[in-house]
């Protein structure tokens, strides 16, 4: 029996899940991929892609819930914060030092992002909202940071329940380049990252046996080359019509 989606399309929507560590260039890649897919769709609404991201969880919470370490990194006003000192349990997230943990890189600092219960609920809400978009027939490019096994299991279950056609992209980058990019991100905006998050997240993000259809290496390929690889893999796997716009039905 055919399943009909809310926009009357019969074919399941496509979810392109792009996973990689902090500072690996996922957001730049996902924006460029969405632009390319929009050009290929050429106005066909069934072939259009929306872009969603893990980082959207930060935009959902008050900036008063940002952690002291993050706001200090940005040179912001610490007096606005609910949190008074790092790790006092008041912030929406914190960076935990895991320099002594096992991992293929080792070294210090190695920081892990930890969400408090409020932020974790927001992430679950984001995941479920993406499932609703898919159930409505919207194709998605999902910019994710699957640092925790529970995050990975949760989003995969949401995508399964939405009956989406899942296409997985692994984003890789040398740790030296990750750390170079990380050290250059203290720009006063939301893009700031503490040193050590890239090194630790690179040990974790690809640890949960996600079966990638294609992998890109962002310190060896340009963004355009990476997008070319992804589009070619989408075509080869039958998600995208070869040599033309639109999706394969």
Helices and strands as residue ranges (DSSP letters): E 14-20, H 26-41, G 45-47, E 49-53, H 56-60, G 63-65, H 68-74, G 78-80, E 93-97, E 111-115, H 117-135, E 139-144, H 149-161, E 165-172, H 175-183, H 197-204, E 214-217, H 223-236
